[in-house]
Amino acid sequence: MGLPTVIGLTGGNSSMIVGSARDRTVLGKTVPKAVRKASEQRFRPILLTSLAFGLSVAAAGAAGLSPASRQAS
C-alpha cells in the first residue's frame, strides 16, 4: 500500500509543477525559466506534504500498525 501512495504523491507534485510551468510559458516565459520558477514556487508545499506523509508513516509504524504487528503470536 505504501508504494502506490508514494507514486500518487509524486505524480500529484509533478503535475502541479508542470501545470504551473505551462501557465508561465503561455505568459511568454521560456521553458527553462518557467520550470525553474514553478519549481521554486511549489517547493515549500511539496516539501511539507512529503514531510507530513513520511512522519505519519513513521508514527503509524511506531504505534504498532505495521503488518508484522497484526500477525498472531
N, C-alpha and C positions, 0 to 999 in steps of 0.2 A: 504494500500500500504506500510505502514511503517514496519509492521511485516514481510512480505516476504523479504523486503530489509535487515532487521536486521538478519534474518535467513540465507540469502545468504552471508552476510558479515561474519557471524560467521562460516559458513561452509567453506568458502574460507580460512579463517585464520587457521582453524583447519587442513584443508587438506595440507596447506603449512608446518605446524609443523610436521604432520605425514610423509610427503614426505622427509623432511629434516632428521627426526629421522631414517627413513628407510635407507636412504643413509649412515648414520653413522653406523647402525648395519651391513650393508654389509661390511663396512671397518673394522669391528671387535670390535666395542664398545658394551658394554652391553646395554640392552634396557633402564634401568633407566638412565644411563649416557647419552645415545643418546637422549632421550626425554628431559632431563634437558638442554643439550647443544643446542638442536634445539629450545627449548622454549626461552632460553636466546638470541639466535641469532635472532629470529623472533619477540622479544618483542617490540622493538622500531618501526619497520614498522607497526605492528598490532596496537600499541597504537596511532600512528599518523593517521592511516587510520580511526580508530574508533573516534578519536577526530574530524577529518575533517568532518566525517559523522554527528556526533552529533551537531557540530557547524552549519553545513549547514541546518539541520532540524530546529534548533533554529532560524537561520536567516530567513528561509522561514516563520516560524510562526510569527516572529516579523514584517515581511514585509506584512503580511496580506494574505498569500497564504494558510491559513488553510481552511478546508471545511466550517467552520462556517462563514467565511467572504465572501464566494461565494453565500450564500443564500440572496435572495432579501428581503429587509426590508419593 
